[in-house]
């Protein structure tokens, strides 16, 4: 492969990744708006505890959780801007590690892998937020 065709291939891969990220952000936004304030929308480890609460306590929990909850659609948008998704998810140490690897040349691979890992990264963050909201 020549240098020009290699650059073209890389450009197409980046464009495809960005299009995929846009699609995933759109779908995540649809799911997040349709499932808000239901017990099924909570992380599985929290659902049982919230289901046993009275309606007033559930309402207070959901108010607190919704204020702090991270959205997958916004994480994808932050991902698009050179990996700011870790800052959005309050993982500052991981963000600096990501940037350090980016400038070394490995971060691009990490960036593409995070495209597919985003829902699980946000779910993990929201589980911690839900635990904090229970307290």
N, C-alpha and C positions, 0 to 999 in steps of 0.2 A: 504494500500500500504506500502511496505517496503521502507526503506531509499534508497536502491539500485535501486529499480524500479522507485522511485520518481526522483532520479538523472538522470536515463535513459530517463524518460519522459521530463524532463527539457532540457536535452541535445538535444533530438529530436526536441523540439520546437525551440530552438536556431538555430539549423542547418536549419530547415525549414524557419525561419525568414531570415537567411543569404542568403539562396538560393533565396527567394522571393526578397530580396533587390538587389541581383545581377541581377535578371531578370528585375526588374523595372529600374535599372541603365542602363542596355543595351537598353531597349525600350526608355527610356528618351533620351539617346544619339542619337538614330536613329531619333527621332522626332526633336531634337534640330538641327541636321545637315541638315535635309531636309527643315526646315522652317526658316532658318536664313535670315535676311535682307528682310523680307516681312512684310507688315503692319498687316497681320493676326497673325504673331508671337508675336506681341506686346500685352501688357495688354489691355483689352477692353476699359478702361477709357482713354487710350492714342491714340488709333487707329484713332479716328475722327480728333484729332488735327494734327497728322502727315500726314493724308491723304490730308489735306488742304494746306500743305507746298509745295513749289516748289521743283523740283527734287534736286537742289543743297543743299537746307536746309535739305531735307530728307536724303541725303547722309551724310551730316555732323552729323545729329542726329544719324543715324545708326552707324557711326564710333565711336561716343562717347558711345553710348549704348552698343555696342558689346564689348568694352574694359572693361566695368564695370559689365556687365550682369553676373549673377550667373547661373550655369548649374545644373539641377536636378541630372544628372548622377554623377557629382562631389560631390554634397551634400550627395548622397547615400554612396559614398565611404567614405566621412568624417564621416557619421553616423556610419559606420561599426567600426570605431576606437573610441569606447566608447563615441560616441556622440559629435564629434568635428564639427558636421554640423552647430551648432549655431555660432561657431567661423568663419567658412567659410562664413556664411551669415551676418557677422559683428554684431551679437547680443551677445555681450560679457556678459551683465548682465544676460541674459537668460542662457547663457552657464554656468556661475558660479552657478546659481540656479539649473540647471540640475545636475551638479556635486555634489552639496550639497545633493540633494535628492538621488543621486546614492549611496553615501556612507552611507546614512541612511537606504537604502533598498527599497525605492519607485521608484528610478530612472529607474530600470529595466522595470517597467510598462510603464513609460514615454518613454523609449527608443523604446519599441515595438510599442506604439501608434504613435510615430513620423515616423515609417516605412511607415505607411499608410497616414500620413499627409504631407509627404515630398513635393509632387507636389504643394500643396496649400501654404506651407511655402515659397518655392522658388518663386512661382508666386507673393506672397505678397511682397517679397524682391525686385523682379524685377520691380514691379510697382513703388516702391519708386525710384529705380535707373532710370527708364524711366522718371519719373517726374524731377529728378535732371538733366538728359541729355537734357530735353527740355529747361532748364534754361541756 
